[in-house]
């Protein structure tokens, strides 16, 4: 790695530009080339669980062996697989210039065996999706692992609890780099590795087999090593040709202090059990010191491999909690306003020089949420009661269109009416539910 390495810097680590006074238009203006869009994942939106040669993934297996009803499983979802052109056209109508999505591993390699021929229909499908995004001048942001993988890998060696998963994942990632590298600039290797290993795969999402501390620690280490190896391969073999970036998705929890005196305690929490748990190794070469003894250790060779091995971090911000040294925790309200959050995010970039390159709200469309079933969290409403799965832009879409068009985040007062669609002769949208509720943000900074 070069001594100048692109790595993460969290919001509060931005170098302050002291004394800088900005007008509101300057303060809340999106930076040039800022990525502004929305996100999805394959398992939560695609459906078509066995179409065109796709194999069974861990979600399919769990839902089918536990007799989960079709309307609560990933079998159909919102059928992004069959309706991607319609959905991408809606994203273009809003004015987004980036679209976060993931690829379904089992759609390429149904049984996870890469020694067998790849499923050509799966390969072509994602070429079609990427081409459709490009046609609308939307940058794809692709997540390689967003919680799903072929069930055969779980059966063979236990998925991410096994070191065998590392090399299988790296081989898969390289296949994607080679196949789609000319069309994808931003790759997120792993989504929310620490959260996935410690909580999600334990009892919230399939395969629900990560039940012991030994398994969870092995999983965390394996996802970090897998990312680092994939990153290394990209930089050595594909960076010069495609000039893309390989980042890592870090997830909740995110904390702040109940008082200024508690801020240090909250920062400790963020580093040691939050974002830093998976990002510290990729920046400094090891886990945070306070938790190092409780984790599966890295060898000296592995520390050398992982140190500085990250181009950007995607921080999933779904709310937060307020902590104090007394031990009290207030989980707050996950349903915090995306408009206020975005406004303050942009202000932080412009006032403090924080190197944030983009923002994708969750989610673009109503999705299968793992604890809540088919939810109302999307910018696009889906009528799941109808076999036609009709789409309707929610009233909040005009806020995001206004931001995309003017590149300035406006102030939204509580109780105010939705912005009008400035380009429409008549209004045809109807308010379906409150504004979207969660905002993964991508942060990118130069570190020497």
Helices and strands as residue ranges (DSSP letters): E 5-7, G 11-13, H 24-27, E 35-39, H 42-45, G 51-53, H 58-65, G 70-72, H 80-94, E 98-102, H 105-108, H 120-135, E 139-145, H 151-157, G 159-161, H 164-180, E 186-191, H 193-195, I 196-204, H 213-233, I 234-238, H 239-242, E 245-250, E 255-257, G 260-262, H 263-272, H 276-284, G 289-294, H 300-306, E 313-315, E 321-323, E 329-330, H 338-352, E 356-362, E 368-369, E 373-374, E 380-382, E 391-393, H 397-406, E 438-443, E 445-447
